[in-house]
Amino acid sequence: MAEGRADASEYVDLLLANVRDLMASTGLGRVNLPNATMGFEQVIGGINWHGEAALTGGYLENLDTLHRTGKAEISIEVRHTFGKYQKLGQSLCQYF
């Protein structure tokens, strides 16, 4: 098994350009976030505080302006498997 690191900045720039185009053409520049509620409990000064935070009506916008701000680096791990699915980190690749 061979390992190494490589600069993936150009590839990531191409990927992000495609994602930006897709978002702009499909109207995904703004995405609604799911509502969420979270309870909490904390002891401060001997007093037990209870509370709840509710997040509602949230959204992400301007996603079509997504861009890389630093060097993109990829860690390479080569395994000799042919015609199979190979899991590398959190990514799943297929090659023949």
C-alpha positions as CSV (number, residue, x, y, z in Angstrom):
1,M,0.0,0.0,0.0
2,A,1.4,3.4,-1.0
3,E,0.6,6.7,0.8
4,G,1.3,10.3,0.2
5,R,-0.1,13.8,0.0
6,A,-0.9,16.0,-3.0
7,D,-2.1,19.5,-3.7
8,A,-5.8,19.3,-4.8
9,S,-6.4,23.0,-5.1
10,E,-7.1,23.1,-8.9
11,Y,-9.4,20.1,-8.6
12,V,-11.3,21.6,-5.7
13,D,-11.6,24.9,-7.7
14,L,-13.2,23.0,-10.6
15,L,-15.5,21.1,-8.3
16,L,-16.6,24.3,-6.5
17,A,-17.2,26.0,-9.9
18,N,-19.5,23.2,-10.9
19,V,-21.3,23.3,-7.6
20,R,-21.8,27.1,-7.9
21,D,-23.2,26.7,-11.4
22,L,-25.5,24.0,-10.3
23,M,-26.7,26.0,-7.3
24,A,-27.3,29.1,-9.4
25,S,-29.2,27.1,-12.1
26,T,-31.4,25.2,-9.6
27,G,-32.1,28.1,-7.2
28,L,-30.2,26.4,-4.4
29,G,-28.3,29.6,-3.4
30,R,-30.6,29.6,-0.4
31,V,-31.4,26.5,1.6
32,N,-33.8,26.4,4.6
33,L,-32.5,24.7,7.7
34,P,-34.6,22.3,9.8
35,N,-36.0,23.7,13.1
36,A,-34.3,22.4,16.2
37,T,-34.9,22.5,20.0
38,M,-32.2,21.8,22.6
39,G,-32.6,21.7,26.3
40,F,-29.7,22.4,28.7
41,E,-28.9,22.3,32.4
42,Q,-26.0,24.0,34.1
43,V,-25.0,24.5,37.7
44,I,-23.6,28.1,38.2
45,G,-22.8,29.3,41.7
46,G,-24.6,26.4,43.3
47,I,-27.8,27.1,41.4
48,N,-29.1,24.6,38.9
49,W,-30.2,26.5,35.7
50,H,-32.5,24.8,33.2
51,G,-33.4,26.2,29.8
52,E,-34.2,25.5,26.2
53,A,-33.0,27.0,23.0
54,A,-35.2,26.8,19.9
55,L,-33.8,27.5,16.4
56,T,-36.6,28.2,13.9
57,G,-36.8,29.8,10.5
58,G,-33.1,29.4,9.8
59,Y,-31.5,29.4,6.4
60,L,-28.2,29.4,4.6
61,E,-27.9,31.8,1.7
62,N,-25.3,32.9,-0.9
63,L,-24.2,29.3,-1.2
64,D,-23.5,30.0,-4.8
65,T,-20.6,32.1,-3.7
66,L,-18.8,29.2,-2.1
67,H,-15.1,29.3,-2.7
68,R,-11.8,27.9,-1.4
69,T,-9.8,30.2,0.9
70,G,-6.7,28.1,1.4
71,K,-4.6,25.3,-0.1
72,A,-6.6,22.1,-0.6
73,E,-4.6,19.0,0.2
74,I,-5.5,15.3,-0.4
75,S,-4.2,12.4,1.5
76,I,-3.5,9.5,-0.9
77,E,-3.8,5.8,0.0
78,V,-3.4,3.4,-2.8
79,R,-4.8,-0.2,-2.4
80,H,-4.8,-2.7,-5.2
81,T,-8.4,-3.6,-5.6
82,F,-10.0,-4.0,-9.0
83,G,-13.7,-3.7,-9.9
84,K,-14.8,-3.2,-6.3
85,Y,-16.0,-0.3,-4.1
86,Q,-13.2,1.0,-2.0
87,K,-13.8,3.2,1.1
88,L,-11.1,5.8,1.6
89,G,-11.8,7.8,4.8
90,Q,-15.3,9.1,4.5
91,S,-15.4,9.0,0.7
92,L,-16.6,6.1,-1.4
93,C,-15.0,5.6,-4.8
94,Q,-15.6,3.0,-7.5
95,Y,-13.0,2.2,-10.1
96,F,-12.4,-0.5,-12.7
